[in-house]
Amino acid sequence: MKEFSNKTCFKLIIGGLSFNTLYWLGANLLHKCTGKMLTLQDYPFDHWMISEMAIGFGIFLLFSRKQFYSKTINILAGSAFGVYLIHTYPNMGDLFTSFAPTAKVYSNPWAIVIAFLYILTLFAFCLILDLLCQGLFAITVNRQRGRGFEKFYTFIKHAIRSKYNDAN
């Protein structure tokens, strides 16, 4: 497979953003005119995700070609999956919505700013939890890397040898 050019990556990103924008505007207009099909507005974003994948793939390919090093970004990138797992856990969603009642935000004139602050706060909270988890593992499980496996392997090896020797 030939490598994607930067032009193709930008086409993926712009195409995905254009589809999302046009679909969302069209679905909102349809709902506003008819008063029906409210769930149609989020259908591709909840079920297809093709446009989001195109955007993400294009961005990933563009950034994978750049040589860049930052300790801060590496820490954030290393914790991104942990943040995702924490905030998608159903009980955590209930916890977050109890502290940040989103229903009150919709009627506020500063809804976008408040929502952005909620997102940053949620990310920071999940990041701190993940970093605490990484620190705990660093001082416990990962303290002597490979030692737990070596002990388990030695135990299994001796158990097999003793069974083999008992059988003979």
N, CA, C and O atoms as a DFTB+ gen file, in Angstrom:
672 C
 N C O
     1  1       0.849      -1.179       0.000
     2  2       0.000       0.000       0.000
     3  2       0.891       1.238       0.000
     4  3       1.853       1.328       0.763
     5  1       0.560       2.174      -0.855
     6  2       1.341       3.403      -0.925
     7  2       1.016       4.284       0.281
     8  3      -0.097       4.277       0.806
     9  1       2.016       5.029       0.691
    10  2       1.846       5.917       1.843
    11  2       0.921       7.082       1.479
    12  3       0.965       7.595       0.361
    13  1       0.087       7.488       2.432
    14  2      -0.813       8.612       2.227
    15  2      -0.005       9.902       2.179
    16  3       0.899      10.106       2.990
    17  1      -0.328      10.763       1.236
    18  2       0.345      12.065       1.166
    19  2      -0.306      13.015       2.167
    20  3      -1.389      12.751       2.689
    21  1       0.383      14.126       2.420
    22  2      -0.188      15.143       3.311
    23  2      -1.498      15.681       2.735
    24  3      -2.430      15.984       3.480
    25  1      -1.564      15.798       1.415
    26  2      -2.772      16.292       0.754
    27  2      -3.946      15.349       1.024
    28  3      -5.057      15.803       1.298
    29  1      -3.702      14.051       0.946
    30  2      -4.751      13.069       1.220
    31  2      -5.196      13.134       2.677
    32  3      -6.384      13.017       2.978
    33  1      -4.232      13.321       3.581
    34  2      -4.574      13.445       5.003
    35  2      -5.472      14.652       5.249
    36  3      -6.455      14.566       5.985
    37  1      -5.125      15.776       4.627
    38  2      -5.957      16.971       4.786
    39  2      -7.343      16.768       4.161
    40  3      -8.338      17.281       4.673
    41  1      -7.403      16.021       3.058
    42  2      -8.702      15.716       2.451
    43  2      -9.560      14.878       3.408
    44  3     -10.762      15.111       3.533
    45  1      -8.941      13.909       4.080
    46  2      -9.672      13.094       5.054
    47  2     -10.231      13.959       6.179
    48  3     -11.392      13.826       6.564
    49  1      -9.390      14.844       6.699
    50  2      -9.801      15.691       7.817
    51  2     -10.909      16.645       7.388
    52  3     -11.938      16.743       8.056
    53  1     -10.707      17.344       6.285
    54  2     -11.691      18.321       5.820
    55  2     -12.983      17.626       5.393
    56  3     -14.076      18.129       5.653
    57  1     -12.859      16.472       4.741
    58  2     -14.053      15.722       4.342
    59  2     -14.864      15.261       5.541
    60  3     -16.091      15.368       5.541
    61  1     -14.187      14.748       6.565
    62  2     -14.892      14.313       7.773
    63  2     -15.560      15.464       8.493
    64  3     -16.707      15.347       8.924
    65  1     -14.853      16.577       8.627
    66  2     -15.436      17.752       9.283
    67  2     -16.604      18.316       8.474
    68  3     -17.615      18.736       9.038
    69  1     -16.457      18.319       7.156
    70  2     -17.541      18.823       6.296
    71  2     -18.772      17.937       6.419
    72  3     -19.886      18.443       6.552
    73  1     -18.582      16.612       6.375
    74  2     -19.719      15.706       6.511
    75  2     -20.414      15.916       7.849
    76  3     -21.639      16.025       7.906
    77  1     -19.630      15.974       8.930
    78  2     -20.229      16.175      10.262
    79  2     -21.041      17.460      10.313
    80  3     -22.170      17.471      10.803
    81  1     -20.465      18.538       9.807
    82  2     -21.134      19.837       9.859
    83  2     -22.405      19.838       9.014
    84  3     -23.465      20.255       9.483
    85  1     -22.301      19.375       7.779
    86  2     -23.463      19.384       6.893
    87  2     -24.560      18.448       7.399
    88  3     -25.739      18.800       7.358
    89  1     -24.187      17.278       7.868
    90  2     -25.197      16.345       8.373
    91  2     -25.895      16.929       9.596
    92  3     -27.120      16.885       9.707
    93  1     -25.098      17.475      10.513
    94  2     -25.680      18.029      11.738
    95  2     -26.604      19.204      11.426
    96  3     -27.692      19.304      11.993
    97  1     -26.181      20.087      10.534
    98  2     -27.034      21.214      10.150
    99  2     -28.310      20.735       9.455
   100  3     -29.397      21.240       9.735
   101  1     -28.179      19.758       8.547
   102  2     -29.350      19.230       7.864
   103  2     -30.322      18.551       8.813
   104  3     -31.533      18.748       8.708
   105  1     -29.801      17.751       9.742
   106  2     -30.665      17.067      10.698
   107  2     -31.344      18.065      11.634
   108  3     -32.516      17.901      11.973
   109  1     -30.614      19.093      12.052
   110  2     -31.218      20.127      12.902
   111  2     -32.302      20.895      12.156
   112  3     -33.350      21.208      12.723
   113  1     -32.054      21.195      10.903
   114  2     -33.052      21.896      10.092
   115  2     -34.295      21.027       9.907
   116  3     -35.419      21.521      10.004
   117  1     -34.098      19.747       9.643
   118  2     -35.222      18.826       9.500
   119  2     -36.039      18.747      10.790
   120  3     -37.270      18.745      10.758
   121  1     -35.346      18.682      11.915
   122  2     -36.054      18.631      13.201
   123  2     -36.784      19.951      13.482
   124  3     -37.900      19.960      14.001
   125  1     -36.139      21.046      13.134
   126  2     -36.765      22.349      13.390
   127  2     -38.016      22.536      12.526
   128  3     -39.002      23.118      12.980
   129  1     -37.980      22.052      11.299
   130  2     -39.128      22.212      10.391
   131  2     -40.251      21.239      10.708
   132  3     -41.425      21.599      10.614
   133  1     -39.909      20.018      11.080
   134  2     -40.940      18.997      11.285
   135  2     -41.260      18.734      12.750
   136  3     -42.358      18.285      13.080
   137  1     -40.301      19.015      13.629
   138  2     -40.483      18.710      15.047
   139  2     -40.336      17.226      15.336
   140  3     -40.654      16.780      16.438
   141  1     -39.862      16.457      14.372
   142  2     -39.699      15.013      14.523
   143  2     -38.254      14.617      14.262
   144  3     -37.425      15.429      13.852
   145  1     -37.987      13.361      14.510
   146  2     -36.676      12.752      14.229
   147  2     -35.531      13.443      14.959
   148  3     -34.503      13.751      14.357
   149  1     -35.704      13.683      16.230
   150  2     -34.652      14.300      17.031
   151  2     -33.423      13.403      17.117
   152  3     -32.294      13.893      17.094
   153  1     -33.637      12.082      17.216
   154  2     -32.498      11.157      17.345
   155  2     -31.694      11.063      16.058
   156  3     -30.553      10.602      16.083
   157  1     -32.259      11.488      14.939
   158  2     -31.542      11.463      13.671
   159  2     -30.330      12.396      13.703
   160  3     -29.372      12.193      12.957
   161  1     -30.369      13.405      14.553
   162  2     -29.276      14.372      14.621
   163  2     -27.962      13.728      15.008
   164  3     -26.914      14.114      14.492
   165  1     -27.991      12.761      15.899
   166  2     -26.755      12.148      16.390
   167  2     -26.500      10.761      15.824
   168  3     -25.569      10.084      16.260
   169  1     -27.304      10.322      14.865
   170  2     -27.193       8.946      14.381
   171  2     -25.796       8.583      13.874
   172  3     -25.237       7.587      14.334
   173  1     -25.211       9.342      12.951
   174  2     -23.891       8.912      12.453
   175  2     -22.805       9.008      13.516
   176  3     -21.815       8.279      13.460
   177  1     -22.980       9.887      14.469
   178  2     -21.961      10.060      15.495
   179  2     -22.036       8.957      16.546
   180  3     -21.039       8.642      17.196
   181  1     -23.225       8.370      16.711
   182  2     -23.390       7.286      17.681
   183  2     -23.212       5.908      17.056
   184  3     -22.814       4.969      17.745
   185  1     -23.497       5.770      15.771
   186  2     -23.525       4.445      15.163
   187  2     -22.445       4.233      14.110
   188  3     -21.857       3.153      14.055
   189  1     -22.166       5.225      13.274
   190  2     -21.220       5.003      12.192
   191  2     -19.792       5.304      12.604
   192  3     -18.917       4.441      12.530
   193  1     -19.569       6.512      13.029
   194  2     -18.252       7.002      13.427
   195  2     -17.244       7.001      12.270
   196  3     -16.044       7.143      12.504
   197  1     -17.709       6.845      11.041
   198  2     -16.795       6.812       9.902
   199  2     -16.110       8.164       9.720
   200  3     -14.905       8.224       9.473
   201  1     -16.867       9.236       9.839
   202  2     -16.263      10.558       9.652
   203  2     -15.255      10.858      10.758
   204  3     -14.214      11.461      10.497
   205  1     -15.555      10.440      11.999
   206  2     -14.605      10.657      13.096
   207  2     -13.336       9.842      12.886
   208  3     -12.235      10.294      13.200
   209  1     -13.504       8.633      12.350
   210  2     -12.332       7.802      12.076
   211  2     -11.477       8.429      10.977
   212  3     -10.249       8.397      11.059
   213  1     -12.107       8.995       9.958
   214  2     -11.363       9.656       8.884
   215  2     -10.592      10.853       9.431
   216  3      -9.427      11.054       9.087
   217  1     -11.233      11.643      10.276
   218  2     -10.572      12.798      10.877
   219  2      -9.399      12.339      11.736
   220  3      -8.289      12.854      11.605
   221  1      -9.646      11.372      12.611
   222  2      -8.596      10.873      13.489
   223  2      -7.453      10.242      12.725
   224  3      -6.290      10.458      13.065
   225  1      -7.761       9.466      11.698
   226  2      -6.732       8.812      10.890
   227  2      -5.868       9.852      10.183
   228  3      -4.643       9.735      10.162
   229  1      -6.503      10.863       9.608
   230  2      -5.751      11.917       8.932
   231  2      -4.841      12.674       9.893
   232  3      -3.681      12.936       9.575
   233  1      -5.359      13.022      11.056
   234  2      -4.548      13.733      12.056
   235  2      -3.406      12.845      12.534
   236  3      -2.270      13.299      12.667
   237  1      -3.718      11.558      12.794
   238  2      -2.683      10.628      13.250
   239  2      -1.554      10.515      12.234
   240  3      -0.380      10.563      12.601
   241  1      -1.903      10.365      10.955
   242  2      -0.871      10.241       9.924
   243  2      -0.032      11.507       9.814
   244  3       1.185      11.431       9.641
   245  1      -0.670      12.665       9.911
   246  2       0.089      13.921       9.837
   247  2       1.078      14.040      10.992
   248  3       2.237      14.400      10.789
   249  1       0.614      13.734      12.210
   250  2       1.480      13.890      13.363
   251  2       2.509      12.776      13.486
   252  3       3.549      12.969      14.117
   253  1       2.241      11.612      12.895
   254  2       3.210      10.513      12.990
   255  2       4.461      10.802      12.165
   256  3       5.494      10.167      12.373
   257  1       4.385      11.733      11.252
   258  2       5.534      12.086      10.414
   259  2       6.427      13.153      11.044
   260  3       7.525      13.413      10.551
   261  1       5.976      13.754      12.098
   262  2       6.721      14.836      12.732
   263  2       7.605      14.288      13.848
   264  3       7.181      13.435      14.628
   265  1       8.812      14.776      13.913
   266  2       9.720      14.424      15.005
   267  2       9.573      15.487      16.092
   268  3       9.888      16.659      15.886
   269  1       9.090      15.051      17.243
   270  2       8.801      15.993      18.317
   271  2       8.932      15.258      19.631
   272  3       8.496      14.113      19.753
   273  1       9.532      15.909      20.622
   274  2       9.635      15.284      21.934
   275  2       9.255      16.296      23.009
   276  3       9.776      17.411      23.037
   277  1       8.361      15.904      23.875
   278  2       7.963      16.718      25.014
   279  2       7.587      15.776      26.148
   280  3       6.736      14.904      25.976
   281  1       8.204      15.944      27.284
   282  2       7.920      15.074      28.414
   283  2       6.458      15.221      28.855
   284  3       5.813      14.232      29.203
   285  1       5.944      16.437      28.840
   286  2       4.550      16.685      29.233
   287  2       3.584      15.967      28.303
   288  3       2.647      15.311      28.757
   289  1       3.815      16.093      26.997
   290  2       2.932      15.440      26.038
   291  2       3.042      13.925      26.158
   292  3       2.036      13.230      26.017
   293  1       4.224      13.403      26.413
   294  2       4.376      11.960      26.589
   295  2       3.613      11.464      27.815
   296  3       3.033      10.379      27.784
   297  1       3.608      12.246      28.891
   298  2       2.836      11.863      30.076
   299  2       1.349      11.874      29.762
   300  3       0.627      10.944      30.124
   301  1       0.885      12.934      29.084
   302  2      -0.533      13.012      28.713
   303  2      -0.918      11.883      27.760
   304  3      -1.979      11.277      27.910
   305  1      -0.063      11.600      26.786
   306  2      -0.362      10.531      25.826
   307  2      -0.360       9.169      26.511
   308  3      -1.184       8.312      26.191
   309  1       0.562       8.965      27.453
   310  2       0.616       7.702      28.175
   311  2      -0.589       7.484      29.061
   312  3      -0.932       6.344      29.374
   313  1      -1.231       8.552      29.467
   314  2      -2.400       8.446      30.341
   315  2      -3.721       8.572      29.591
   316  3      -4.785       8.437      30.196
   317  1      -3.674       8.826      28.299
   318  2      -4.907       9.059      27.534
   319  2      -5.840       7.851      27.576
   320  3      -7.049       8.015      27.739
   321  1      -5.303       6.655      27.433
   322  2      -6.162       5.472      27.459
   323  2      -6.759       5.272      28.848
   324  3      -7.920       4.886      28.979
   325  1      -5.963       5.534      29.883
   326  2      -6.475       5.441      31.249
   327  2      -7.596       6.439      31.490
   328  3      -8.600       6.105      32.119
   329  1      -7.433       7.657      30.997
   330  2      -8.477       8.682      31.125
   331  2      -9.741       8.219      30.412
   332  3     -10.846       8.370      30.933
   333  1      -9.575       7.656      29.224
   334  2     -10.732       7.150      28.470
   335  2     -11.455       6.057      29.258
   336  3     -12.679       6.085      29.381
   337  1     -10.696       5.095      29.790
   338  2     -11.319       3.997      30.536
   339  2     -12.027       4.494      31.792
   340  3     -13.105       4.008      32.132
   341  1     -11.431       5.451      32.474
   342  2     -12.037       5.966      33.702
   343  2     -13.337       6.699      33.384
   344  3     -14.356       6.457      34.031
   345  1     -13.314       7.584      32.405
   346  2     -14.510       8.413      32.193
   347  2     -15.631       7.675      31.466
   348  3     -16.770       8.141      31.485
   349  1     -15.345       6.530      30.821
   350  2     -16.422       5.783      30.183
   351  2     -17.013       4.709      31.094
   352  3     -18.009       4.080      30.738
   353  1     -16.423       4.497      32.243
   354  2     -16.978       3.528      33.189
   355  2     -18.324       4.076      33.678
   356  3     -18.382       5.211      34.152
   357  1     -19.413       3.289      33.573
   358  2     -20.760       3.816      33.854
   359  2     -20.912       4.457      35.236
   360  3     -21.555       5.500      35.357
   361  1     -20.349       3.870      36.255
   362  2     -20.485       4.454      37.595
   363  2     -19.789       5.806      37.695
   364  3     -20.249       6.687      38.421
   365  1     -18.699       5.974      36.984
   366  2     -18.000       7.264      37.007
   367  2     -18.848       8.333      36.322
   368  3     -18.858       9.484      36.758
   369  1     -19.557       7.965      35.256
   370  2     -20.442       8.927      34.594
   371  2     -21.513       9.433      35.538
   372  3     -21.823      10.624      35.549
   373  1     -22.088       8.526      36.340
   374  2     -23.089       8.941      37.327
   375  2     -22.465       9.865      38.372
   376  3     -23.087      10.836      38.800
   377  1     -21.233       9.557      38.778
   378  2     -20.535      10.390      39.758
   379  2     -20.284      11.790      39.205
   380  3     -20.515      12.784      39.894
   381  1     -19.811      11.868      37.965
   382  2     -19.502      13.169      37.374
   383  2     -20.754      14.013      37.184
   384  3     -20.733      15.216      37.443
   385  1     -21.847      13.397      36.734
   386  2     -23.068      14.184      36.531
   387  2     -23.698      14.610      37.847
   388  3     -24.463      15.573      37.872
   389  1     -23.397      13.917      38.944
   390  2     -23.921      14.371      40.233
   391  2     -23.163      15.609      40.725
   392  3     -23.736      16.460      41.406
   393  1     -21.876      15.707      40.380
   394  2     -21.097      16.885      40.774
   395  2     -21.273      18.050      39.808
   396  3     -21.190      19.211      40.208
   397  1     -21.512      17.745      38.550
   398  2     -21.648      18.777      37.528
   399  2     -22.979      18.593      36.821
   400  3     -23.040      17.895      35.809
   401  1     -24.041      19.196      37.323
   402  2     -25.360      19.013      36.706
   403  2     -25.421      19.680      35.331
   404  3     -25.540      20.901      35.225
   405  1     -25.338      18.874      34.301
   406  2     -25.288      19.415      32.940
   407  2     -26.604      20.024      32.487
   408  3     -26.609      20.864      31.588
   409  1     -27.709      19.627      33.080
   410  2     -29.006      20.183      32.672
   411  2     -29.070      21.694      32.926
   412  3     -29.716      22.419      32.170
   413  1     -28.413      22.163      33.967
   414  2     -28.420      23.596      34.271
   415  2     -27.556      24.387      33.282
   416  3     -27.766      25.583      33.082
   417  1     -26.587      23.709      32.667
   418  2     -25.668      24.394      31.771
   419  2     -26.362      24.809      30.476
   420  3     -26.048      25.861      29.918
   421  1     -27.302      23.995      29.992
   422  2     -27.932      24.258      28.696
   423  2     -28.635      25.606      28.642
   424  3     -28.623      26.260      27.600
   425  1     -29.237      26.029      29.727
   426  2     -29.973      27.292      29.719
   427  2     -29.097      28.495      30.050
   428  3     -29.573      29.630      30.015
   429  1     -27.851      28.269      30.365
   430  2     -26.924      29.336      30.730
   431  2     -26.394      30.015      29.460
   432  3     -26.100      29.330      28.481
   433  1     -26.267      31.358      29.459
   434  2     -25.715      32.026      28.275
   435  2     -24.233      31.692      28.045
   436  3     -23.726      31.884      26.939
   437  1     -23.545      31.202      29.064
   438  2     -22.135      30.841      28.956
   439  2     -21.962      29.322      28.836
   440  3     -20.973      28.767      29.313
   441  1     -22.914      28.667      28.205
   442  2     -22.944      27.197      28.154
   443  2     -21.673      26.606      27.538
   444  3     -21.147      25.616      28.047
   445  1     -21.180      27.192      26.468
   446  2     -20.001      26.638      25.798
   447  2     -18.775      26.762      26.682
   448  3     -17.982      25.824      26.775
   449  1     -18.608      27.893      27.327
   450  2     -17.458      28.094      28.213
   451  2     -17.536      27.147      29.415
   452  3     -16.541      26.530      29.795
   453  1     -18.721      27.042      30.000
   454  2     -18.895      26.169      31.157
   455  2     -18.678      24.712      30.761
   456  3     -18.044      23.960      31.501
   457  1     -19.198      24.304      29.604
   458  2     -18.998      22.930      29.139
   459  2     -17.518      22.647      28.909
   460  3     -17.027      21.570      29.250
   461  1     -16.812      23.608      28.334
   462  2     -15.373      23.447      28.123
   463  2     -14.643      23.302      29.453
   464  3     -13.736      22.479      29.578
   465  1     -15.031      24.094      30.441
   466  2     -14.420      23.977      31.768
   467  2     -14.751      22.635      32.418
   468  3     -13.905      22.049      33.093
   469  1     -15.977      22.144      32.218
   470  2     -16.345      20.812      32.715
   471  2     -15.455      19.745      32.084
   472  3     -14.967      18.846      32.768
   473  1     -15.253      19.852      30.788
   474  2     -14.432      18.872      30.084
   475  2     -13.002      18.903      30.595
   476  3     -12.411      17.853      30.847
   477  1     -12.438      20.097      30.750
   478  2     -11.070      20.201      31.269
   479  2     -10.965      19.665      32.693
   480  3      -9.991      18.993      33.033
   481  1     -11.962      19.960      33.524
   482  2     -11.964      19.468      34.895
   483  2     -12.070      17.949      34.925
   484  3     -11.365      17.289      35.688
   485  1     -12.939      17.399      34.107
   486  2     -13.097      15.951      34.026
   487  2     -11.803      15.299      33.562
   488  3     -11.378      14.291      34.127
   489  1     -11.173      15.867      32.535
   490  2      -9.908      15.330      32.040
   491  2      -8.842      15.398      33.128
   492  3      -8.114      14.429      33.337
   493  1      -8.741      16.527      33.820
   494  2      -7.741      16.675      34.875
   495  2      -7.982      15.668      36.006
   496  3      -7.033      15.069      36.510
   497  1      -9.229      15.483      36.399
   498  2      -9.559      14.536      37.453
   499  2      -9.171      13.110      37.048
   500  3      -8.541      12.391      37.823
   501  1      -9.546      12.709      35.841
   502  2      -9.211      11.366      35.366
   503  2      -7.699      11.204      35.189
   504  3      -7.152      10.134      35.453
   505  1      -7.029      12.265      34.743
   506  2      -5.572      12.222      34.587
   507  2      -4.890      12.019      35.938
   508  3      -3.960      11.222      36.054
   509  1      -5.349      12.734      36.945
   510  2      -4.774      12.569      38.288
   511  2      -4.995      11.150      38.789
   512  3      -4.086      10.549      39.362
   513  1      -6.200      10.603      38.581
   514  2      -6.458       9.218      38.988
   515  2      -5.524       8.245      38.274
   516  3      -4.983       7.333      38.899
   517  1      -5.333       8.433      36.968
   518  2      -4.459       7.535      36.222
   519  2      -3.009       7.675      36.651
   520  3      -2.300       6.675      36.763
   521  1      -2.557       8.898      36.893
   522  2      -1.181       9.094      37.344
   523  2      -0.958       8.493      38.729
   524  3       0.106       7.938      39.003
   525  1      -1.964       8.603      39.605
   526  2      -1.868       7.948      40.917
   527  2      -1.782       6.430      40.766
   528  3      -1.016       5.770      41.468
   529  1      -2.568       5.889      39.851
   530  2      -2.528       4.454      39.586
   531  2      -1.161       4.046      39.042
   532  3      -0.609       3.033      39.472
   533  1      -0.610       4.808      38.115
   534  2       0.723       4.511      37.583
   535  2       1.786       4.593      38.671
   536  3       2.695       3.763      38.722
   537  1       1.671       5.604      39.548
   538  2       2.619       5.720      40.650
   539  2       2.525       4.552      41.614
   540  3       3.545       4.043      42.078
   541  1       1.319       4.128      41.915
   542  2       1.119       2.981      42.796
   543  2       1.723       1.716      42.195
   544  3       2.373       0.939      42.895
   545  1       1.508       1.512      40.901
   546  2       2.097       0.350      40.243
   547  2       3.619       0.445      40.212
   548  3       4.307      -0.568      40.340
   549  1       4.150       1.658      40.042
   550  2       5.605       1.823      39.985
   551  2       6.281       1.434      41.296
   552  3       7.390       0.900      41.292
   553  1       5.610       1.704      42.420
   554  2       6.247       1.368      43.703
   555  2       5.857      -0.011      44.219
   556  3       6.392      -0.459      45.233
   557  1       4.938      -0.690      43.545
   558  2       4.540      -2.030      44.004
   559  2       4.850      -3.084      42.945
   560  3       5.870      -3.767      43.038
   561  1       4.007      -3.221      41.964
   562  2       4.103      -4.301      40.990
   563  2       5.341      -4.172      40.107
   564  3       6.045      -5.158      39.889
   565  1       5.613      -2.992      39.605
   566  2       6.721      -2.793      38.659
   567  2       8.043      -2.470      39.346
   568  3       8.998      -2.060      38.687
   569  1       8.106      -2.646      40.632
   570  2       9.323      -2.271      41.361
   571  2      10.526      -3.075      40.884
   572  3      11.593      -2.516      40.628
   573  1      10.353      -4.368      40.766
   574  2      11.411      -5.211      40.235
   575  2      10.844      -5.917      39.015
   576  3      10.288      -7.012      39.106
   577  1      10.995      -5.278      37.900
   578  2      10.374      -5.709      36.653
   579  2      10.784      -7.147      36.303
   580  3      11.969      -7.473      36.238
   581  1       9.783      -7.986      36.083
   582  2      10.023      -9.365      35.673
   583  2      10.197     -10.344      36.810
   584  3      10.190     -11.553      36.582
   585  1      10.352      -9.860      38.026
   586  2      10.604     -10.760      39.139
   587  2       9.390     -11.640      39.442
   588  3       9.546     -12.822      39.746
   589  1       8.198     -11.082      39.363
   590  2       6.986     -11.867      39.594
   591  2       6.851     -12.992      38.580
   592  3       6.471     -14.107      38.935
   593  1       7.160     -12.705      37.315
   594  2       7.097     -13.739      36.282
   595  2       8.137     -14.816      36.545
   596  3       7.854     -16.006      36.405
   597  1       9.333     -14.403      36.924
   598  2      10.395     -15.378      37.193
   599  2      10.013     -16.310      38.341
   600  3      10.254     -17.515      38.267
   601  1       9.422     -15.761      39.395
   602  2       8.976     -16.599      40.519
   603  2       7.902     -17.578      40.069
   604  3       7.946     -18.754      40.431
   605  1       6.935     -17.107      39.283
   606  2       5.860     -17.961      38.798
   607  2       6.419     -19.052      37.886
   608  3       6.018     -20.211      37.992
   609  1       7.332     -18.697      36.999
   610  2       7.936     -19.655      36.084
   611  2       8.711     -20.721      36.854
   612  3       8.609     -21.909      36.547
   613  1       9.480     -20.302      37.848
   614  2      10.246     -21.249      38.661
   615  2       9.321     -22.194      39.409
   616  3       9.590     -23.393      39.490
   617  1       8.234     -21.666      39.954
   618  2       7.264     -22.501      40.663
   619  2       6.673     -23.559      39.740
   620  3       6.605     -24.734      40.098
   621  1       6.246     -23.139      38.553
   622  2       5.654     -24.076      37.582
   623  2       6.683     -25.114      37.148
   624  3       6.363     -26.297      37.029
   625  1       7.910     -24.679      36.912
   626  2       8.964     -25.589      36.464
   627  2       9.231     -26.664      37.518
   628  3       9.356     -27.845      37.195
   629  1       9.316     -26.241      38.782
   630  2       9.554     -27.206      39.860
   631  2       8.358     -28.133      40.052
   632  3       8.535     -29.317      40.338
   633  1       7.149     -27.612      39.901
   634  2       5.953     -28.443      40.039
   635  2       5.903     -29.503      38.948
   636  3       5.550     -30.652      39.214
   637  1       6.249     -29.131      37.736
   638  2       6.244     -30.090      36.630
   639  2       7.341     -31.132      36.825
   640  3       7.114     -32.323      36.613
   641  1       8.531     -30.683      37.229
   642  2       9.639     -31.633      37.452
   643  2       9.316     -32.619      38.567
   644  3       9.598     -33.812      38.451
   645  1       8.718     -32.112      39.658
   646  2       8.420     -33.023      40.766
   647  2       7.352     -34.035      40.362
   648  3       7.431     -35.194      40.770
   649  1       6.367     -33.638      39.581
   650  2       5.351     -34.588      39.089
   651  2       5.965     -35.601      38.151
   652  3       5.622     -36.783      38.186
   653  1       6.888     -35.130      37.298
   654  2       7.554     -36.004      36.339
   655  2       8.428     -37.008      37.080
   656  3       8.416     -38.200      36.771
   657  1       9.201     -36.512      38.077
   658  2      10.079     -37.388      38.849
   659  2       9.284     -38.386      39.690
   660  3       9.716     -39.526      39.859
   661  1       8.120     -37.973      40.223
   662  2       7.281     -38.880      41.016
   663  2       6.704     -39.983      40.141
   664  3       6.516     -41.111      40.597
   665  1       6.421     -39.650      38.866
   666  2       5.828     -40.636      37.974
   667  2       6.843     -41.693      37.575
   668  3       6.471     -42.835      37.305
   669  1       8.127     -41.329      37.535
   670  2       9.180     -42.293      37.163
   671  2       9.605     -43.014      38.359
   672  3      10.482     -43.874      38.282
